Amino acid sequence: LREGTTHPVLFELEKRTRFETTFFSFSVNIRGAIEIKDSDGDGIPDSKDSCPTVSGPSSNNGCPIATCSLSAPSNRNATNITPNSAMLSWDTVSNASSYNVQYKKSINSSWISNTTSNSNRTVSNLESNTVYNWRVRSRCSNGAFSSWSVTNNFTTLHGCQNELVITQNVNANQTDNQSAQNSITATNTVNNGAIANYDAGTSVFLKPGFKTNAGAKFKAFIEGCSVVANKVSVNQEKRVLEDETLSTEENSTISNKAFIKLYPNPTEDTFKIESNSTIVKYTVLNQLGKVVINKAVNKSIINVNVQNLTSGIYFVRITLQNGEIIIKKIIKK
C-alpha cells in the first residue's frame, strides 16, 4: 500500500446481547504503509538481494551467474603411469587463471577434483590395474569455468613390475607406496611433509638427484611385491631406512645402472662386494635397521667379514663415488 491512497477495508464487529447480534460495516484509510523496494526488478527485494543493482536468479542470491568464454584444454595425455599414480597433462589455455581436473575409476565411483595453476597434475593413491576416467576445464579470472573437456582414460599398471624407475617428486601431504619384483631406481625428491615407501625384491638404487628433505619420511624395503603400507604399520622390523635425510650431489653425473654383485649369498663367514664403480662406503644393517658394520673404503672389490654376526637376513647399503646409493640383501647362515 502506498502512502496517500485509500482502500476500503471491511471490518465486522460483533456485538452480543442476550437476544440479538448486530454487525457494523465501515471503511478506513491506511496511511504510511512501507513500500517493498526491488531496484533491479528481478523479483528479489533489495533487503535479500546480494546484487541489488544487477538482476540475477534467486538461486544465486539475486546476482548474475558468471560465465567463462575460454575453451577446454586440448592435447590431453596421461604419462608416468605406475600402479598407483599418473601424470595428467594438457596444453596451456591463454588467459586461464588455473585448471580444474577431475578423475575417477570408470565403474561405480564419484569424481575427485583437483585444482592446479600448471598444465599438469599428478594424481596418486590409485588402484593398480584399474581404468580411470579424467577430464579438465579452464578457469577464467572471474572465477567461472569453461565447459569440460572430452573424458579421457588411462589404466594403471599391475601392482608389481619387474623394474621400476621413479622420477616423480613426492609433495607435502602425499604418500608414495611403490613396489617392484626386482629393482627400484629413484632420482626424485621426497619433500617436507611427504611419505615414500619403496619396496624392491633385490635392489633399491638411489641415484644422484634422489633426496629426502627435512621433515620427509622415507623407507626402503628389500622384500619385493607386497603391500608396503601394511609393512610400514605392522612389520616395522623389516625396515632398512627410516626417517633418514638422504641426499646425493645434485651436480653429479648419473651413470649407467651400476653393476653390483654380492657373493656368495647366502654366506657363512665372508662375502664379496663387487662393482664396476668405486665404492666409497658400505653399511650392513640388521632387520631392525641397526647398523652392525659401517666402513669407508675406496675400492671396487671388497671382502666383508660377517663371521661374528648371528644367522639371519641383513641389508647392505653401498655408496658409490658418484653419490649413488644401492641397497641389497645378504643372508648369513
VENLINNOR-V841170 format. One record per pair of residues at least 12 apart in sequence whose C-alpha atoms are under 8 Angstrom apart, sorted by sequence separation. I is the first residue (numbers start at 1). GAP is how many residues later the second one is. D is the distance in Angstrom with one decimal. If there is no record, write none. Layout:
i={I I}
gap={GAP GAP}
d={D D}
This chain:
i={12 13 40 49 50 51 76 77 101 102 136 137 261 262 282 283 315 316 11 12 39 40 42 48 49 50 76 77 100 101 135 136 260 261 281 282 315 316 11 38 39 40 41 42 44 49 76 100 101 135 184 260 261 281 282 315 316 10 11 40 42 75 76 100 101 135 164 184 259 260 281 282 314 315 10 11 74 75 99 100 135 164 184 204 259 260 280 281 313 314 9 10 73 74 98 99 134 135 163 183 204 221 258 259 280 281 313 314 9 44 73 98 99 133 134 161 162 163 166 170 178 182 183 186 204 221 222 258 259 279 280 313 314 8 9 73 98 99 133 134 160 161 162 163 164 165 166 167 169 170 171 172 174 175 176 177 178 179 180 181 182 183 184 185 186 187 203 220 221 258 279 280 312 313 7 8 42 73 97 98 99 101 133 159 160 161 162 163 164 165 166 167 168 169 170 171 172 173 174 175 176 177 178 179 180 181 182 183 184 185 186 187 189 192 202 219 220 221 278 279 311 312 7 8 72 132 133 160 161 162 163 164 165 166 167 168 169 170 171 172 173 174 175 176 177 178 179 180 181 182 183 184 185 186 187 188 189 190 191 192 194 195 196 197 198 199 200 201 202 219 220 278 279 311 312 6 7 71 131 132 166 169 171 172 173 175 183 185 187 188 189 190 191 192 193 194 195 196 197 198 199 200 201 202 219 220 278 310 311 6 7 70 131 132 171 187 188 189 190 191 192 193 194 195 196 197 198 199 200 201 218 219 277 309 5 6 131 132 170 186 187 189 191 192 193 197 199 200 201 218 219 276 5 70 105 106 130 131 170 191 199 200 217 218 275 5 70 105 106 129 130 170 190 199 217 218 274 275 287 306 3 4 92 105 106 129 130 190 199 216 217 273 274 286 287 3 4 91 104 105 128 129 190 273 274 286 287 2 3 90 103 104 127 128 129 199 216 272 273 285 286 2 3 89 90 103 104 126 128 129 198 272 273 284 285 2 89 103 128 197 214 272 273 284 285 1 2 88 89 102 103 197 212 213 271 272 284 285 1 2 87 88 101 102 212 213 270 271 283 284 1 87 88 101 102 211 212 270 271 282 283 87 88 101 211 212 270 271 282 283 86 87 100 101 210 211 269 270 282 85 86 99 100 210 211 269 270 281 282 85 86 99 100 209 210 268 269 280 281 85 99 100 208 209 268 279 280 281 84 85 98 99 208 209 279 280 84 85 97 98 207 208 209 279 280 84 96 97 98 182 208 278 279 83 84 96 97 181 209 277 278 83 84 96 97 180 181 208 277 83 93 95 96 179 180 208 240 82 83 95 179 208 240 179 207 240 242 239 240 241 179 238 239 240 124 125 178 237 238 239 125 177 237 238 124 177 236 237 73 267 269 72 73 266 267 268 72 73 160 265 266 267 268 71 72 159 265 266 267 71 255 265 266 70 254 262 70 253 70 86 252 68 69 85 252 68 84 83 84 249 68 72 81 82 83 249 70 71 72 74 81 82 83 84 240 248 66 68 70 71 72 73 76 78 81 83 248 66 67 68 69 72 83 66 67 68 67 84 222 84 83 222 222 222 208 208 207 208 207 206 207 205 206 205 206 205 204 205 203 204 203 204 203 202 203 202}
gap={12 12 12 12 12 12 12 12 12 12 12 12 12 12 12 12 12 12 13 13 13 13 13 13 13 13 13 13 13 13 13 13 13 13 13 13 13 13 14 14 14 14 14 14 14 14 14 14 14 14 14 14 14 14 14 14 14 15 15 15 15 15 15 15 15 15 15 15 15 15 15 15 15 15 16 16 16 16 16 16 16 16 16 16 16 16 16 16 16 16 17 17 17 17 17 17 17 17 17 17 17 17 17 17 17 17 17 17 18 18 18 18 18 18 18 18 18 18 18 18 18 18 18 18 18 18 18 18 18 18 18 18 18 19 19 19 19 19 19 19 19 19 19 19 19 19 19 19 19 19 19 19 19 19 19 19 19 19 19 19 19 19 19 19 19 19 19 19 19 19 19 19 19 19 20 20 20 20 20 20 20 20 20 20 20 20 20 20 20 20 20 20 20 20 20 20 20 20 20 20 20 20 20 20 20 20 20 20 20 20 20 20 20 20 20 20 20 20 20 20 20 20 21 21 21 21 21 21 21 21 21 21 21 21 21 21 21 21 21 21 21 21 21 21 21 21 21 21 21 21 21 21 21 21 21 21 21 21 21 21 21 21 21 21 21 21 21 21 21 21 21 21 21 21 21 22 22 22 22 22 22 22 22 22 22 22 22 22 22 22 22 22 22 22 22 22 22 22 22 22 22 22 22 22 22 22 22 22 22 23 23 23 23 23 23 23 23 23 23 23 23 23 23 23 23 23 23 23 23 23 23 23 23 23 24 24 24 24 24 24 24 24 24 24 24 24 24 24 24 24 24 24 25 25 25 25 25 25 25 25 25 25 25 25 25 26 26 26 26 26 26 26 26 26 26 26 26 26 26 26 27 27 27 27 27 27 27 27 27 27 27 27 27 27 27 28 28 28 28 28 28 28 28 28 28 28 28 29 29 29 29 29 29 29 29 29 29 29 29 29 29 30 30 30 30 30 30 30 30 30 30 30 30 30 30 31 31 31 31 31 31 31 31 31 31 32 32 32 32 32 32 32 32 32 32 32 32 32 33 33 33 33 33 33 33 33 33 33 33 33 34 34 34 34 34 34 34 34 34 34 34 35 35 35 35 35 35 35 35 35 36 36 36 36 36 36 36 36 36 37 37 37 37 37 37 37 37 37 37 38 38 38 38 38 38 38 38 38 38 39 39 39 39 39 39 39 39 39 40 40 40 40 40 40 40 40 41 41 41 41 41 41 41 41 41 42 42 42 42 42 42 42 42 43 43 43 43 43 43 43 43 44 44 44 44 44 44 44 44 45 45 45 45 45 45 45 45 46 46 46 46 46 46 47 47 47 47 48 48 48 49 49 49 49 50 50 50 50 50 50 51 51 51 51 52 52 52 52 63 63 63 64 64 64 64 64 65 65 65 65 65 65 65 66 66 66 66 66 66 67 67 67 67 68 68 68 69 69 70 70 70 71 71 71 71 72 72 73 73 73 74 74 74 74 74 74 75 75 75 75 75 75 75 75 75 75 76 76 76 76 76 76 76 76 76 76 76 77 77 77 77 77 77 78 78 78 79 93 93 94 95 105 106 107 114 115 116 116 117 118 118 119 119 120 120 121 122 122 123 123 124 124 125 126 126 127}
d={5.8 7.8 6.0 5.9 5.9 5.0 7.3 5.3 5.7 6.3 5.8 6.0 5.8 6.5 6.0 6.5 6.7 5.2 7.5 6.1 6.1 5.0 5.1 7.6 5.1 6.2 5.6 6.3 6.9 5.1 6.5 5.6 7.0 5.1 7.5 5.7 5.6 6.1 5.9 7.2 5.9 5.6 6.8 6.4 7.0 7.4 4.3 5.8 6.1 5.6 7.3 5.7 6.5 5.7 6.6 4.5 7.0 6.1 6.7 5.3 7.3 5.3 7.1 4.6 7.9 6.4 7.8 7.5 7.9 4.6 4.3 7.7 5.9 6.0 6.1 7.9 5.9 5.8 5.7 6.7 4.9 6.0 5.8 7.2 5.4 7.1 5.7 5.4 7.1 5.3 7.3 6.3 6.1 5.6 7.1 5.5 5.6 6.3 5.9 5.0 7.9 6.9 7.2 5.5 4.7 7.5 6.1 6.1 5.3 6.4 5.9 5.8 6.1 6.4 5.4 7.4 5.4 6.8 7.4 7.7 8.0 5.7 6.2 7.8 7.5 5.8 7.8 6.6 7.6 6.5 4.8 4.6 7.4 4.9 6.2 6.7 4.3 7.5 5.6 5.9 5.8 5.0 4.5 5.8 6.4 5.8 6.1 6.2 5.0 6.3 6.6 6.1 7.7 6.1 6.2 6.0 6.3 6.0 6.4 5.9 4.6 5.8 6.5 6.0 6.2 6.4 6.6 6.6 5.9 7.0 5.6 6.9 5.9 6.3 7.7 6.2 7.2 6.1 6.7 7.1 7.5 7.9 4.3 7.2 5.1 5.8 5.1 5.2 4.8 4.8 4.7 5.3 5.7 4.8 4.8 5.3 5.8 5.6 5.2 4.6 4.6 4.9 4.9 4.7 4.8 4.9 5.3 4.8 4.9 4.5 5.1 5.3 7.5 7.9 5.9 6.6 5.7 7.8 6.3 5.3 7.6 5.3 7.3 7.3 7.7 5.4 6.8 6.0 7.9 6.9 6.1 6.3 5.9 6.4 4.7 7.7 6.0 6.0 7.3 4.4 5.3 6.4 5.8 6.2 6.1 6.2 5.7 6.4 7.8 6.7 5.7 6.0 6.0 5.9 6.5 6.5 5.5 6.2 6.2 5.6 7.7 6.1 6.3 5.9 6.4 5.8 6.2 5.3 7.3 6.8 5.5 5.3 5.5 4.9 6.7 7.8 6.3 7.4 6.8 5.5 6.5 7.5 7.2 4.5 7.7 8.0 7.4 6.8 5.1 4.8 4.7 4.6 5.2 5.8 5.6 5.1 4.7 4.8 4.8 4.9 4.4 5.1 4.8 7.3 4.9 7.6 4.7 7.3 5.0 5.2 7.5 7.7 5.7 6.1 5.5 4.2 6.6 5.7 6.2 7.6 4.5 5.2 6.3 5.9 6.4 5.9 6.1 5.8 5.8 3.5 7.0 4.8 5.9 7.6 7.5 6.9 4.3 7.8 6.1 6.2 7.7 7.4 7.4 4.5 7.6 7.7 6.2 4.4 6.9 5.7 7.0 6.5 7.6 8.0 7.2 5.9 5.3 6.6 7.4 5.6 5.6 6.8 6.9 5.5 5.1 7.2 7.4 6.0 5.2 6.2 5.4 7.3 6.1 6.9 4.7 6.7 5.9 6.4 6.6 7.6 7.8 5.9 5.7 4.4 5.5 4.9 7.7 7.7 7.8 7.0 7.2 7.7 4.5 6.8 6.1 5.0 7.5 6.4 5.5 6.1 5.3 5.0 7.5 5.6 6.6 4.7 7.5 7.5 4.7 5.6 6.7 5.5 7.2 5.6 4.7 6.8 7.7 6.8 5.1 5.7 6.4 7.0 5.8 5.8 6.3 5.5 6.6 7.7 5.3 6.9 7.6 5.5 6.6 6.6 5.2 5.8 4.0 4.1 5.1 6.7 6.4 4.6 7.6 5.6 6.4 5.5 7.2 5.4 6.4 5.5 6.6 7.8 7.7 6.3 5.9 6.1 4.5 7.9 7.1 6.6 6.8 5.2 7.3 5.5 5.3 7.6 6.7 5.4 5.6 6.4 6.9 5.7 6.0 5.9 6.3 7.5 5.3 5.4 6.8 6.8 5.0 4.1 7.5 4.4 5.4 6.5 4.4 7.8 5.6 6.5 5.6 6.4 5.6 6.7 7.7 4.4 6.0 5.5 4.5 7.0 5.6 6.8 5.4 6.3 6.6 5.3 6.7 6.0 6.1 5.5 6.7 5.7 6.5 7.4 6.2 7.6 4.3 8.0 5.1 4.2 4.8 7.2 8.0 5.7 6.8 7.0 5.9 7.1 5.8 6.3 6.3 5.6 5.0 6.7 6.0 5.6 5.3 5.7 7.7 5.3 7.5 6.0 5.0 4.5 5.7 4.2 5.9 5.7 7.6 6.8 6.2 5.8 5.9 7.2 5.4 5.5 5.7 4.9 7.9 6.6 5.6 6.7 5.6 5.3 5.7 5.7 5.4 6.1 7.2 4.3 7.2 7.1 7.0 6.4 5.5 7.3 7.1 7.9 6.6 7.8 5.1 5.9 7.9 6.9 6.8 7.0 7.9 6.6 7.3 6.5 7.4 5.3 6.4 5.0 7.9 7.5 7.4 5.6 6.4 5.9 7.5 6.3 4.7 7.7 7.5 6.9 7.5 7.4 6.8 7.8 7.8 7.0 6.3 6.4 6.4 5.8 4.9 6.6 5.5 6.0 4.6 5.2 5.1 7.8 5.6 7.5 6.1 5.8 5.9 6.9 7.9 7.9 6.4 6.7 7.7 7.5 7.7 7.2 7.0 7.6 6.1 7.2 7.9 7.2 7.2 5.7 6.5 5.0 7.6 7.9 7.9 6.0 7.9 5.8 4.3 6.2 8.0 6.0 6.1 7.5 6.0 5.3 5.5 7.8 7.0 5.2 7.1 5.3 5.6 7.1 6.0 6.6 7.7 6.6 6.8 5.1 6.9 7.6 5.4 5.4 6.4 5.2 7.5 5.7 7.0 5.2 7.7 7.8 7.9 7.9 7.9 7.8 7.0 6.6 7.2 5.6 7.2 5.3 4.6 5.7 6.4 7.2 4.8 5.9 6.1 4.5 5.6 6.6 6.7 5.1 5.4 7.1 5.0 5.9 7.6 6.6}
